[in-house]
Amino acid sequence: MGKINAICISERRGTAKTFVDSVMLLTEFGIDGDAHAGDWHRQVSFLGLAAVDDFKARGAKVEAGSFGENFLVEGFDFKNLPLATRLKCGDVFFEITQIGKECHSHCAIYRQVGDCIMPREGVFARVLHGGKISVGDELELAAEKIPLDAAIITVSDRGFYGLRDEDKSGDKCEEILTAAGYKIFSRTTLPDIKKMLVKKLIELADVGVGLIVTTGGTGFSVRDITPEATLEVCTRLAPGIPEAMRNLSMQVTRRAMLSRAVAGIRKRSLIVNLPGSPKAVDECLNFVLSELKHGIEILRGDVTE
């Protein structure tokens, strides 16, 4: 168990990092607003406080952020942790991807005392599940899987504008997912406006919500844009999921062939379009739920195939 002693970020590479009280971590990206965040393996960096204190004892005038680290942590000897070690801080999960860093050009610290600890003491990691971290938060080794979480989006003009009192389909989603052990991250009702749904899906995937289900907006109406919004944000598709749901529903009504529902992946989130009626949600979600869990665990690296 360790503690976040300091958090440092920089808006541009090659510039000094500044202290902040808290940051938002984005899944498969890094710290929102930090220049070193991105789609690569060194999204965030960690350094142990003890290593910095030892360096100070040798006469170096250094402080948090002097070595370019994002997180200065008390209670961890990072260099002795193996690659692929997982760390947890609240809802945020990291995976160590690199230990140390080759120093191509000596920094001011090295020129001052002839040494720098980041190349051998610092570690780099990618963000598996996002969230907020503040100074003083506890950091620990993560032995367990990333907890299952889900977000529910009801896509309905009538629901959004208050023209109906109940969201029976959203309620049914929450009932089924809660019973299956999912923590409900959020519930949202949106109108049939593509850009609003796209924005919400991206926001949820940035945090790393494991399962994002939508209900409604998958039919032939000119206002039905849920599949188009989902396709816009997904980087990989999972066509077997909507195919399985349609096959099931075809046994109830031939009109199931008119469903345009899709499913796909963005970062480490699985997005699944569900029908708009509570009865169809009950049938379809229960039918695919156990396989969805397995898919999410593979996506997060919690299990292998």
C-alpha positions in Angstrom: 0.0 0.0 0.0 1.3 3.4 -0.9 0.1 7.0 -1.1 0.1 9.6 -3.8 2.5 12.3 -2.5 2.4 14.6 -5.5 0.9 14.9 -9.0 2.7 16.7 -11.8 1.7 17.5 -15.4 3.0 19.6 -18.3 1.0 21.0 -21.2 4.0 20.6 -23.5 6.8 18.1 -23.7 10.2 19.3 -22.7 8.8 21.8 -20.2 8.8 21.7 -16.4 5.9 19.9 -14.9 3.6 21.8 -12.5 1.9 20.6 -9.4 -1.9 19.9 -9.4 -4.2 18.7 -6.6 -6.0 16.1 -8.8 -6.3 14.8 -12.3 -8.7 12.9 -14.5 -7.3 9.7 -16.0 -8.7 8.7 -19.4 -8.7 5.0 -20.4 -6.0 4.1 -22.9 -4.8 7.7 -23.0 -3.4 9.0 -19.7 -3.9 12.2 -17.8 -6.3 14.6 -19.4 -4.2 17.7 -20.1 -0.7 16.1 -19.9 1.5 16.3 -22.9 2.8 12.7 -22.5 -0.7 11.2 -22.7 -1.7 9.4 -25.9 -2.2 6.2 -27.7 1.0 4.5 -26.7 2.5 2.4 -23.9 4.0 5.2 -21.7 0.8 7.1 -20.9 1.7 7.9 -17.2 4.9 7.7 -15.1 5.5 6.8 -11.5 8.5 7.4 -9.2 9.0 6.4 -5.6 9.4 9.1 -2.9 12.2 7.2 -1.2 14.3 7.2 -4.3 13.9 11.0 -4.6 14.8 11.4 -0.9 17.9 9.3 -1.3 18.9 11.5 -4.3 18.4 14.6 -2.2 20.7 13.2 0.5 23.5 13.3 -2.1 23.2 17.0 -2.4 20.9 17.4 -5.3 18.3 20.2 -5.3 15.2 18.4 -6.6 11.5 18.3 -5.9 8.5 16.5 -7.1 8.3 16.6 -10.9 12.0 17.3 -11.4 12.4 13.9 -13.1 9.4 14.3 -15.3 7.2 11.8 -13.3 3.5 12.2 -13.1 3.0 10.5 -9.8 5.4 10.7 -6.9 4.4 7.8 -4.6 5.3 7.1 -1.0 5.7 3.4 -0.1 6.6 1.8 -3.4 9.9 0.6 -4.8 8.7 0.6 -8.4 11.9 -0.7 -10.1 11.4 -4.1 -8.5 7.9 -4.6 -9.8 7.7 -6.9 -12.9 6.2 -5.8 -16.2 2.4 -6.2 -16.4 2.0 -5.5 -12.7 -1.4 -3.9 -12.1 -1.8 -0.9 -9.8 -5.1 0.4 -8.4 -6.0 3.9 -7.1 -9.7 4.1 -6.3 -11.5 3.3 -9.6 -8.4 3.8 -11.7 -6.4 0.8 -12.8 -2.9 0.9 -14.4 -0.6 -1.8 -16.0 3.1 -1.3 -15.9 4.5 -1.4 -19.4 8.1 -0.2 -19.0 10.7 0.0 -16.2 13.2 2.8 -16.6 13.9 4.9 -19.6 16.9 5.4 -21.8 18.2 9.0 -21.4 19.2 10.2 -24.8 20.2 13.7 -23.7 21.3 14.5 -20.1 18.9 16.7 -18.2 19.7 19.5 -15.9 19.7 17.2 -12.9 22.3 15.0 -14.5 24.5 17.9 -15.4 24.2 19.1 -11.8 25.2 15.9 -9.9 26.3 13.5 -12.7 23.3 11.2 -12.2 19.5 10.9 -12.8 17.3 8.3 -11.2 14.4 8.2 -13.6 16.1 5.9 -16.1 16.4 3.2 -13.5 13.9 4.0 -10.8 10.9 5.3 -12.7 8.2 3.1 -14.4 5.6 3.8 -17.0 2.1 2.5 -17.4 -1.0 2.5 -19.5 -4.5 3.3 -18.1 -6.8 0.3 -18.1 -9.7 2.1 -16.3 -10.1 5.8 -15.9 -11.3 8.0 -13.1 -10.1 10.8 -10.8 -7.0 10.7 -8.6 -6.1 13.3 -6.0 -3.0 13.9 -3.8 -3.3 11.8 -0.7 -5.1 8.9 -2.4 -3.9 5.4 -1.7 -2.2 3.3 -4.4 -2.0 -0.4 -4.1 -1.2 -3.6 -6.1 -4.3 -4.8 -7.9 -4.8 -8.5 -7.3 -8.5 -8.6 -8.4 -10.1 -8.1 -11.8 -11.4 -4.7 -12.7 -14.9 -4.6 -11.2 -17.8 -4.9 -13.7 -19.5 -1.6 -14.4 -22.2 -0.6 -16.8 -23.8 2.6 -18.2 -27.3 2.8 -19.5 -28.5 5.2 -22.1 -32.1 5.5 -23.1 -32.5 7.2 -26.5 -36.0 8.7 -26.7 -37.3 12.1 -27.7 -40.4 11.6 -25.5 -38.3 10.5 -22.5 -35.8 13.4 -22.8 -38.5 16.1 -23.2 -40.6 14.7 -20.3 -43.5 13.5 -22.4 -43.6 10.1 -20.6 -43.2 9.5 -16.9 -41.4 6.1 -16.8 -38.3 4.7 -18.5 -39.4 1.0 -18.3 -36.6 -0.1 -20.7 -33.9 1.6 -18.7 -35.4 0.2 -15.5 -35.3 -3.3 -17.0 -31.6 -2.8 -18.0 -30.7 -1.7 -14.6 -32.6 -4.5 -12.9 -30.9 -7.2 -15.1 -27.4 -5.7 -14.9 -27.5 -5.1 -11.1 -28.7 -8.7 -10.5 -25.7 -9.9 -12.6 -23.2 -8.1 -10.4 -22.6 -4.9 -12.4 -22.2 -1.6 -10.7 -24.3 1.0 -12.5 -22.0 3.8 -13.4 -24.7 6.1 -14.8 -28.1 6.3 -16.4 -28.9 8.9 -19.0 -31.8 9.8 -21.2 -31.0 11.5 -24.5 -33.0 12.7 -27.5 -32.6 11.1 -30.9 -29.8 13.5 -31.8 -26.7 11.8 -33.1 -24.1 14.3 -31.9 -25.4 14.1 -28.3 -25.2 10.3 -28.2 -21.8 10.3 -29.8 -20.5 12.7 -27.2 -21.9 10.6 -24.3 -20.5 7.3 -25.7 -17.0 8.8 -26.0 -17.3 10.2 -22.5 -18.2 6.8 -21.0 -15.5 5.0 -23.0 -12.9 7.5 -21.8 -13.6 6.6 -18.2 -13.5 2.9 -19.2 -17.0 1.7 -18.3 -17.0 -2.0 -19.2 -20.4 -2.3 -20.7 -22.4 0.6 -22.3 -25.9 -0.4 -23.3 -28.4 1.8 -25.2 -32.1 1.1 -25.5 -34.2 2.6 -28.3 -33.5 4.3 -31.6 -32.6 1.1 -33.6 -35.7 1.0 -35.9 -36.6 2.5 -39.3 -37.9 5.9 -38.1 -36.1 8.9 -39.6 -35.3 9.8 -36.0 -33.6 6.5 -35.1 -29.9 7.2 -35.1 -28.6 5.0 -32.3 -26.7 2.5 -34.7 -25.2 5.4 -36.7 -23.9 7.1 -33.5 -22.5 3.7 -32.2 -20.7 3.0 -35.5 -19.2 6.5 -35.4 -17.4 5.9 -32.1 -16.5 2.2 -32.3 -13.1 1.3 -33.6 -14.0 -2.5 -33.9 -17.3 -4.1 -34.4 -18.8 -7.2 -32.6 -21.5 -8.3 -35.1 -22.2 -11.6 -33.4 -23.9 -9.9 -30.5 -26.8 -8.2 -32.5 -27.0 -11.2 -34.8 -27.6 -13.5 -31.8 -30.3 -11.1 -30.4 -32.0 -10.9 -33.7 -32.0 -14.6 -34.1 -33.6 -15.0 -30.7 -36.2 -12.3 -31.4 -37.1 -13.8 -34.8 -38.5 -16.8 -32.9 -41.0 -14.3 -31.3 -41.8 -12.0 -34.2 -40.6 -11.8 -37.8 -40.4 -8.0 -37.4 -37.1 -8.5 -35.5 -35.5 -8.6 -38.9 -36.1 -4.8 -39.0 -33.8 -4.1 -36.0 -30.7 -2.2 -37.1 -28.9 -2.7 -33.7 -25.1 -2.9 -33.7 -22.4 -3.6 -31.1 -18.8 -2.7 -31.0 -15.7 -1.7 -29.0 -14.1 1.6 -28.2 -10.9 1.4 -26.1 -11.8 -1.1 -23.3 -15.6 -0.6 -23.4 -18.2 -2.8 -25.1 -21.2 -0.9 -26.6 -24.4 -2.8 -27.3 -27.6 -1.5 -28.8 -30.7 -3.0 -27.2 -34.3 -2.8 -28.4 -36.7 -0.1 -27.1 -39.3 -2.2 -25.4 -38.8 -3.6 -21.9 -40.0 -7.0 -22.9 -37.4 -7.2 -25.8 -34.7 -5.8 -23.4 -35.5 -8.6 -21.0 -35.3 -11.3 -23.6 -32.2 -10.0 -25.5 -30.0 -8.8 -22.6 -30.5 -12.0 -20.6 -29.8 -14.1 -23.6 -26.3 -12.5 -24.3 -25.3 -11.4 -20.8 -23.0 -14.2 -19.8 -21.1 -14.0 -23.1 -20.8 -10.2 -22.7 -19.1 -10.6 -19.3 -16.5 -13.0 -20.9 -15.9 -10.5 -23.7 -15.4 -7.6 -21.4 -12.9 -9.6 -19.3 -11.0 -10.4 -22.5 -11.1 -6.8 -23.5 -9.7 -5.7 -20.2 -7.0 -8.4 -20.1 -8.5 -10.0 -17.0 -8.8 -13.4 -18.8 -7.3 -14.9 -22.0 -9.1 -16.8 -24.6 
